């Protein structure tokens, strides 16, 4: 399976792969479907956002 960049959208709409990214002091959950969670100071909360995203599974 080919890896996708975090910002790249999935070619399959039912495919969700979440991860977290950091920018300065903030961390956000992102998904290959294009969804992006809110910026958080707590990494644990960003990971929870990723896990709560429908169909999301962290990669």
ROSE-942514 format. One record per residue (C-alpha): z, x, y; residue in three letters. Coordinates in steps of 0.25 Angstrom, whole numbers, padded with zeros to 4 digits, always signed. Each point is the difference from the previous one (the first is absolute). Layout:
// ROSE-942514
ZXYALA;...
END
This chain:
// ROSE-942514
+0000+0000+0000UNK;-0004+0005+0014UNK;+0012+0002+0010UNK;-0001-0007+0013UNK;+0005+0005+0013UNK;+0012-0008+0006UNK;-0008-0006+0011UNK;-0012-0004-0009UNK;-0001-0014-0004UNK;-0002-0004-0015UNK;-0013-0004-0005UNK;+0007-0010-0009UNK;+0008-0011+0008UNK;+0010-0002-0011UNK;+0003+0015-0001UNK;+0013+0004+0008UNK;+0005+0015+0000UNK;+0011+0002+0010UNK;+0006+0013+0005UNK;+0008+0004+0013UNK;-0005+0009+0011UNK;+0008+0006+0011UNK;-0003+0002+0015UNK;+0011+0007+0008UNK;+0013-0006-0003UNK;-0006-0013-0006UNK;-0004-0003-0014UNK;-0010-0012-0004UNK;-0004-0006-0013UNK;-0016-0001-0001UNK;-0009-0006-0011UNK;-0014+0002-0004UNK;-0003-0015+0003UNK;+0002+0004+0015UNK;+0014-0006+0002UNK;+0010+0009+0008UNK;+0015-0003+0001UNK;+0008+0002+0012UNK;+0005+0014+0005UNK;+0014+0003-0005UNK;+0010+0011+0002UNK;+0005-0002-0014UNK;-0009+0005-0011UNK;+0007-0009-0010UNK;-0004-0012+0008UNK;-0014+0004+0001UNK;+0000+0002-0015UNK;+0006-0014-0002UNK;-0011-0006+0009UNK;-0010+0007-0009UNK;+0006-0006-0013UNK;+0001-0014+0007UNK;-0015+0000+0003UNK;-0007-0010-0009UNK;-0006+0007-0011UNK;+0005+0014+0005UNK;+0003+0011-0009UNK;+0004+0013+0007UNK;-0009+0012-0003UNK;
END
